């Protein structure tokens, strides 16, 4: 599946930084590093101090509030945490700083020019956010953020038509804040695929699998999640390459039942299924969870990193009924039925199956 061009994959702090770029202030969003955000707000305060001491005082109070809420949230036990409180505190600070700097800018250069600039930037941000929604791993939160951004942009246009350019500029800025979330989610999701330690681990897993195939002269399956490829090997050599579809959240490593992520690890085929044993044409059941999966799950559960009451999950398969051009399964790997025929007929129970982020 085509991913956004490199120039579009901007992290959240970079997108939010454009909020005050016309004033020389680079602003970061609620999920940014508090140290960097504090520095940005200090810059805004310095710019406002001479013209608006009252605004400066309010920003200083809001900054202390956001820092206090963040510290309290960090120290709370995990079952009492509510990240929305932190987001709201920082968002209020960001919006207030944006409003004051925008007003100062408008006072100096004129509201009309500021509105046209804010409108163009908000429209671009909303379009960019929409482009991310078709990418794998984008879910309800990203779609909700795009809808909010589009709604705030519509409000901004309405305010401008009624002559409230100051309100319109603020709404356009809010639209840009919301529109930044899908891109930030995409960037965060992609980070792991360039992590050197993960790449070394994944490549080592693939090499171990191919060495086994070379030694015994048998088949082996390797799934590259990032490129959506299933590679069938025979005696350590490529036999065939097939387009694959993953779980809805397939690019994420599977953690628990119901997360709709595709697992990563070294597995084996434990059963070959035909209809009516499977509703997906043909299926190869693998031994997820294996011992490594169980160890990770126990450690994460003990650390309080798992939702309450969830299990580790099971019934991960390579199956047919794919060819949809999108990730749609609950965590399985799906192939077109014709491709599934090739793979199914070339493997046996015990065939190694290695699933990695990429290699």
Buried (B, 14 or more C-beta within 10 A) or exposed (E): EEBBEEEEBBBBBBBBBBBBEBBEBBBBBBBBEBEBBBEBBBBBBEBBEEEBEEBBEBBEEBBEBBBEBBEEBEEEEEEEBEEEBBBBBBBBBBBBBBBBBBBBBBEEEEBEEBBEBBBEBBBEBBEBBBBBBEBBBBEEEBBEBBEBBBBBBEBBBEBBEEEBBBBBBBBBBBBBBBBBBBBBBBBEBBEBBEEEEBBEBBEEBBEEBBEBBBEEEBBBBBBBBBBBBBBBBBBBEEBEBBBBBBBBBBBBBBBBBEBBBBBBBBBBBBEBBEEEEBEBBBBBBBBBBBEEBEEBBEEBBEEEEBEEEBEBBEEBBBBBBBBEEEBBBBBBBBBBBEBBBBBBEBBEEEBBBBBBBBB
